[in-house]
């Protein structure tokens, strides 16, 4: 199953494959809590998956411990594993998945920078190497504050910004768009043409990159 997750045929992102594996491990620990690692066999796991009551109990236990996002990752991994077992003839049918009750923990908004904190970060990133109180550091005088401004304006993941290239910027003027390849190799398009400040950042970054000969990291 692990080999199939990482095969080119599945075309899963490495992070997704790891998430599926971790989800299955999480499920096994709750489905077979009293078994030692040596006794956690496929046969014992199949007994749980084939028994609606035991499967529901396991789902309920997981639902009281983990967040909705973690549950989704967990169940996606187990369902994928069941599909694999069915295709290999190890299961006669794919189990009907019960719905778990999510825990009653209050969902708070994630922590975020205040406008003052964001301005302080951009200011710190804009300082020259010589004037920084902590001494010489590797810093590009334009790139670093531009990175922060793009993250604040678009909500991109850090990994997405690192992987970005000039081909992601498409169109001109008010119809300009930013095409982002994100998690799971999924693409989403952000209309940025109306954000003059953001477009200016991209234009300046491209101008500097061209002036520096398009060197990596510029």
Secondary structure, DSSP 8 states (H G I E B T S, - for coil): -HHHHTSTTTT--HHHHHHHHHHHHHHHHHHTTTS-GGG--HHHHHHHHH-HHHHHHHHHHHHHHS-HHHHHHHHHHHHHHHHHHHHTTS-SS---------------------HHHHHHHHHHHHS-TTT-TT------TTHHHHHHHHHHHH---HHHHHH--GGGEE--GGG-EEEEE-GGG-EEEEE-TT-HHHHHHHHHHHHHHHHTTS-TT-
